[in-house]
Amino acid sequence: MVQLSHWNTCLEHPLSLDMIKASDENGQTGFMKACLWGRTQIVEICLQHPEVLTMIKAADVDGKTGFIIAWENDKVNVIKTCL
């Protein structure tokens, strides 16, 4: 698990939920992009957010969650991290 104090400060920021929910034109959030690109450390940080359920349940315009995106792109380390 990633233990970086400055990331914890970001996770506790009052607008962090807005940042978590922000998405691109395809409905993909930063968490989904981290899953797509295999950024395991970023996924670990995101999973520490108090609103983690909101983040992992979010789906893009195709109905795909970050976990499904990781699975479709063979990002095994991300999948293990999410489990």
C-alpha positions as CSV (number, residue, x, y, z in Angstrom):
1,M,0.0,0.0,0.0
2,V,1.3,3.4,-0.9
3,Q,2.1,5.6,2.1
4,L,2.7,9.1,1.0
5,S,1.6,11.9,3.3
6,H,1.1,14.5,0.6
7,W,-1.3,12.2,-1.1
8,N,-3.2,11.7,2.1
9,T,-3.6,15.5,2.3
10,C,-5.1,15.5,-1.2
11,L,-7.5,12.7,-0.3
12,E,-8.7,14.8,2.6
13,H,-9.2,18.0,0.6
14,P,-12.8,19.3,0.7
15,L,-13.0,19.1,-3.1
16,S,-11.5,15.7,-3.4
17,L,-14.9,14.1,-4.2
18,D,-15.4,16.5,-7.1
19,M,-11.9,15.5,-8.4
20,I,-12.8,11.8,-8.0
21,K,-16.1,12.3,-10.0
22,A,-14.6,14.5,-12.7
23,S,-14.7,12.7,-16.1
24,D,-13.8,13.2,-19.8
25,E,-16.1,13.2,-22.8
26,N,-16.3,9.4,-22.6
27,G,-17.3,9.5,-18.9
28,Q,-13.9,8.1,-17.8
29,T,-12.6,9.3,-14.5
30,G,-9.0,9.6,-13.4
31,F,-9.4,6.2,-11.6
32,M,-10.5,4.6,-14.8
33,K,-7.6,6.1,-16.7
34,A,-5.2,4.8,-14.0
35,C,-6.8,1.3,-14.4
36,L,-6.5,1.5,-18.2
37,W,-2.9,2.6,-18.2
38,G,-1.9,0.1,-15.4
39,R,-0.9,2.8,-12.9
40,T,-1.1,0.5,-9.9
41,Q,0.4,3.1,-7.5
42,I,-2.3,5.7,-8.5
43,V,-5.0,3.0,-8.1
44,E,-3.7,2.2,-4.6
45,I,-3.9,5.9,-3.7
46,C,-7.4,6.2,-5.1
47,L,-8.6,3.2,-3.2
48,Q,-7.7,5.0,0.1
49,H,-10.2,7.8,-0.6
50,P,-13.1,7.9,1.9
51,E,-15.6,7.8,-1.1
52,V,-14.0,4.7,-2.6
53,L,-17.3,3.0,-3.3
54,T,-18.5,6.0,-5.4
55,M,-15.3,5.8,-7.4
56,I,-15.2,2.0,-8.0
57,K,-18.9,1.9,-8.9
58,A,-18.7,4.7,-11.5
59,A,-19.1,3.6,-15.1
60,D,-18.2,5.3,-18.4
61,V,-20.6,5.9,-21.3
62,D,-20.2,2.3,-22.3
63,G,-21.1,1.1,-18.8
64,K,-17.5,0.0,-17.9
65,T,-16.0,0.5,-14.5
66,G,-12.3,0.9,-13.8
67,F,-12.1,-2.8,-12.8
68,I,-13.6,-3.9,-16.1
69,I,-11.4,-1.5,-18.1
70,A,-8.3,-3.1,-16.3
71,W,-9.6,-6.6,-17.0
72,E,-10.2,-5.9,-20.7
73,N,-6.7,-4.5,-21.1
74,D,-4.9,-7.3,-19.2
75,K,-3.7,-5.0,-16.3
76,V,-3.3,-7.9,-13.9
77,N,-1.5,-5.9,-11.2
78,V,-4.3,-3.3,-11.2
79,I,-6.9,-6.1,-10.9
80,K,-5.0,-7.7,-8.0
81,T,-4.8,-4.3,-6.3
82,C,-8.5,-3.7,-6.7
83,L,-9.3,-7.1,-5.1
